[in-house]
Amino acid sequence: MEKALTVGQLSDLTGLSRKSIRYYEQEKLIPTADRSMAGYRLFPPKVAQRLQFIKKAKAIGFSLDEIRSVLELSQKGQPCCDKVFAWTEEKIIKIDEQINFLQGLREKITHYQGKWKKGGKRAVPPESEICELIESIELKEEE
């Protein structure tokens, strides 16, 4: 039988913080640890593999709820790779939308910076209510 691992040992093996490991236990993403006579958490060695899985899934943008769903499917012996693939396709679409939004925002900010540079001296209150730069922006209906 393999020797149980403490939170510190799991942290060293996985590169995850002790706090994260305890949080994943609290969230039931890893099994509840047994306790030593001194009260230390003791996990079966296979928990290290699960923690590595969680770490990798988080690294590519999976939420803890999505990770939980994958783990639950796996525990039930159900295939989960198709679900993971579908989620990643959805994530790519959302990322593309975010990129488009951010590129548009960057263009707006760059446009206004150019106008502001040409404007010269800045007004200070009381000529401007708060900030002349922002107050000078003309919003369109869709903004």
C-alpha positions as CSV (number, residue, x, y, z in Angstrom):
1,M,0.0,0.0,0.0
2,E,1.3,3.4,-0.9
3,K,2.0,6.0,1.8
4,A,-0.5,8.7,2.3
5,L,0.5,12.3,1.4
6,T,0.2,15.4,3.5
7,V,-1.0,18.7,2.0
8,G,2.6,19.9,2.1
9,Q,3.8,16.9,0.1
10,L,1.0,17.3,-2.4
11,S,1.9,21.0,-2.7
12,D,5.5,20.0,-3.5
13,L,4.4,17.4,-6.0
14,T,1.9,19.5,-7.9
15,G,3.1,23.1,-7.5
16,L,-0.2,24.1,-6.1
17,S,-0.4,26.1,-2.9
18,R,-1.5,24.4,0.3
19,K,-4.4,26.8,0.5
20,S,-5.6,25.7,-3.0
21,I,-5.4,22.1,-2.1
22,R,-7.5,22.7,1.1
23,Y,-9.9,24.7,-1.0
24,Y,-10.3,21.9,-3.6
25,E,-11.0,19.5,-0.7
26,Q,-13.6,21.9,0.7
27,E,-15.2,22.2,-2.8
28,K,-15.2,18.4,-3.0
29,L,-13.0,18.3,-6.1
30,I,-10.7,15.9,-4.3
31,P,-11.7,13.4,-1.7
32,T,-11.9,14.4,1.9
33,A,-8.6,13.6,3.6
34,D,-8.2,11.2,6.5
35,R,-6.5,12.7,9.5
36,S,-3.3,11.6,11.2
37,M,-3.1,11.3,15.0
38,A,-1.6,14.8,15.0
39,G,-4.5,16.1,12.9
40,Y,-2.6,16.4,9.6
41,R,-4.6,15.8,6.4
42,L,-3.6,12.5,4.7
43,F,-4.5,12.0,1.1
44,P,-4.1,8.9,-1.0
45,P,-1.3,9.3,-3.6
46,K,-3.7,9.2,-6.5
47,V,-5.0,12.7,-5.4
48,A,-1.8,14.2,-6.9
49,Q,-3.0,13.1,-10.3
50,R,-6.4,14.7,-9.8
51,L,-4.8,17.9,-8.6
52,Q,-2.6,17.9,-11.7
53,F,-5.7,17.5,-13.8
54,I,-7.4,20.4,-12.0
55,K,-4.3,22.6,-12.5
56,K,-4.2,21.8,-16.2
57,A,-7.9,22.4,-16.7
58,K,-7.7,25.7,-15.0
59,A,-4.7,26.7,-17.1
60,I,-6.8,26.4,-20.3
61,G,-9.7,28.4,-18.8
62,F,-12.1,25.8,-17.3
63,S,-14.1,26.9,-14.3
64,L,-14.3,24.9,-11.1
65,D,-17.9,24.0,-12.0
66,E,-16.8,22.7,-15.4
67,I,-14.0,20.8,-13.8
68,R,-16.4,19.3,-11.3
69,S,-18.7,18.2,-14.1
70,V,-15.8,16.4,-15.9
71,L,-14.7,14.7,-12.7
72,E,-18.3,13.6,-12.0
73,L,-18.7,12.1,-15.5
74,S,-15.4,10.4,-15.1
75,Q,-16.3,8.9,-11.7
76,K,-19.5,7.6,-13.2
77,G,-17.5,5.9,-16.0
78,Q,-19.0,8.1,-18.6
79,P,-16.9,9.6,-21.4
80,C,-16.2,13.3,-21.0
81,C,-13.9,14.2,-23.8
82,D,-16.7,15.1,-26.2
83,K,-18.1,17.5,-23.6
84,V,-14.7,19.0,-23.0
85,F,-14.2,19.5,-26.7
86,A,-17.6,21.2,-27.0
87,W,-16.8,23.5,-24.1
88,T,-13.5,24.5,-25.6
89,E,-15.2,25.3,-28.9
90,E,-17.6,27.6,-26.9
91,K,-14.7,29.1,-25.1
92,I,-12.9,29.9,-28.4
93,I,-16.1,31.7,-29.7
94,K,-16.3,33.8,-26.4
95,I,-12.6,34.6,-26.5
96,D,-13.0,35.8,-30.2
97,E,-15.9,38.0,-29.1
98,Q,-13.8,39.4,-26.2
99,I,-10.9,40.1,-28.6
100,N,-13.2,41.9,-31.1
101,F,-14.6,44.0,-28.2
102,L,-11.2,44.9,-26.9
103,Q,-9.9,45.7,-30.3
104,G,-12.8,48.1,-30.8
105,L,-12.3,49.6,-27.4
106,R,-8.6,50.1,-28.2
107,E,-9.4,51.9,-31.5
108,K,-11.8,54.2,-29.6
109,I,-9.3,55.1,-27.0
110,T,-6.6,55.6,-29.6
111,H,-8.9,57.9,-31.6
112,Y,-9.7,60.0,-28.5
113,Q,-6.1,60.2,-27.4
114,G,-5.2,61.5,-30.9
115,K,-8.0,64.2,-30.6
116,W,-6.9,65.1,-27.1
117,K,-3.2,65.5,-28.1
118,K,-4.3,68.0,-30.8
119,G,-6.5,69.9,-28.3
120,G,-3.6,71.4,-26.4
121,K,-4.3,72.9,-23.0
122,R,-6.7,71.1,-20.7
123,A,-9.5,72.8,-18.9
124,V,-9.6,72.4,-15.2
125,P,-12.7,72.9,-13.0
126,P,-14.8,75.0,-12.9
127,E,-14.6,75.3,-16.7
128,S,-15.2,71.6,-16.9
129,E,-17.5,69.8,-14.5
130,I,-15.1,66.9,-13.9
131,C,-12.7,66.0,-16.8
132,E,-12.9,67.9,-20.1
133,L,-11.3,65.0,-21.9
134,I,-14.1,62.6,-21.1
135,E,-16.8,65.2,-21.2
136,S,-15.8,66.1,-24.8
137,I,-16.6,62.6,-26.0
138,E,-19.7,62.3,-28.2
139,L,-21.5,59.0,-27.7
140,K,-23.4,57.3,-30.5
141,E,-26.6,55.5,-30.0
142,E,-24.9,52.0,-29.8
143,E,-22.5,53.1,-27.1
